[in-house]
Amino acid sequence: MGSVRVRKKTNKLFFDFKYRNIRCREQTQLLENPTNRKKLENIMQRIDAEILLGKFKYGDYFPNSPILEKINYQDDMIRRNTDCIPTISEFFDVWIAELDFSWRKSYKKSVLSIFSNHILELFGDRNVDTLTKSELLKFRADIANKVRKNGTYVGAQHINKIMKFFKRVIVEASERYDFKSPFIGIKHLKTSKPQIEPFTLEEVMLILNNVREDFKSYYIVRFFTGMRTSEIDGLKWKYVDFENRYISIRETLVKGRVEQTKTDSSLRDIMMSQPVYDALKLQYQLTKEHDFVFCTRSGNPLDYGNVTKRVWNPILNYLGLKQRRAYQTRHTAATLWLASGENPEWVARQLGHSTTKMLFNVYSRYVPNVTRQDGSAFEKLLDKNM
């Protein structure tokens, strides 16, 4: 995201942002003061929004800027063929350059993988305005009917993801080059409702009483906060507030890299129940010299696959419990909160959902009569069992 900064020599404000992977610094004649800064910050917010939406036109804001040469050159690159219409591969490169600065690395990797594995080989050399609806429907059907190496088929959810990114590129191209998008009328494939398999409180206590001692605190926090795997594995001590009893979710660990959170709503503060508070206090004595709350002896973050193989799966086998992903600890926290009578809006905030819609869609059968509580009901439930 862009910012408004001040040049120390002149005390004049300037814009500082990235567009199409170009570092843009645009000087103004406004001196640094609260009024001028607020005015330019409002303009910067509009620029950021237009860049994200693909609506930004550099010349409208900075008509005399030398950077316009670079921008115009990029525009010329996608108009090289005689029709002045770029190929899908050419336009995809421009689209990526305009937006990737705002994406997480893992998200960008996913987009690149989808286009390289499914789209560009088939359609990369085609002009963006030549696709037809029937071709897209056949493309989707071919993906659905293709058997993977392991003998399975690509699921509807992943097919929808492929089509969603393909649609975003073509719709953006249709708006810039004035042609009708062939995606009009193509709906998402129906997907099954997410299946959740939360643990009962009795099963949770059974796991916590038998799991390896060095991972007991880790699973107490997982079961009683609803944190995602990437959130707990990326949790650092600087985001743990013992005084106010909050865990701040600000970063995640994705494939060994620390990244920003999944969505804006994922940025949140989770209230510590007493068991979580006690578990983190105990953990603090073990890893306070390191950045990460849960880490190896050398201070490196945990490897999710290794923990699953060496700790999670073995404890479920030992206790005779059904095998399921550790992500079910998040569903468990949600269902325990709801079953204890917590306010669904409070639960949604703890989980990082922007609204309660998803909460009711996924956990509707666990929602009793709504109360006006904020964690105390869950505390009472735990007091009886801890």
C-alpha angles and dihedrals in degrees: 000000000000127000141199114240138175130234108229095211095054101021087225124138124241138181118248118190145126124249124175088349090303119126105231123198114175119186123218131193093233118115121228111271134123094262096050093042092052090049093052094043089057089052090047090053090053091049092050091050093048092048091052091048093045091241100111117123111190095202093057090064103027108023094164098044119126087218087073088078091063092045093049090048090056090049090052091052091063093048097057098118122081094255091055087234117121126226118253090253092052094046091046090057091053092045091052092048091053097049112024094087088070095049132088113247091245091051092051090048090053092051093048091048093052094050096043095045101039115012119028097054090056102033107013095106094046120100111251093243098053102074119109132207092242090054091052093049090050090047090054093046092050091054091049092051097045114107116222123226090260091055097254131117128237108265125238092248093058092043089054089051092053092048092045094059092041089052093050092056096045095044090051090049091048091056093049097043099034104240132128115266112241089212092075108119096014107123130195118269113253113261128198119256111266109270114224124192105185122181121245117243088252090055091047091054090046091055094045092049093052107031121106109287093234090059100041094095090046093057094041087059092045095049097043103039104040091227117166118243091252090050099051094040089050095044114127128196092243087069095053113093108191093174095059094026097236135133111209115212106210106135139029136204112232119178091336096313127107109232140165119278123282095254138356090258089056087070098092148128117248118207116234116232114209095264090051092047091050093046093051092047088055092046091050090065089056104043107018090117090062134067097235121069094215113033147130122278089266091054098254118139119262121269107234095209092050093049091049092050098043104032116011103046094040094053092050090049092047092052094042092241123150113268113250138150119280086239085080087077086073091052088046092056091049095049093045091051092049095043090053090056102257119161108267091223090057090047091051091053092050091052094045098247116149092217139010092249095096090041092059093041093055104028103027095127091056096055112100124181106322116250130191097244132126110205102316094101090056090048090056091049091052093045089063094052109030 
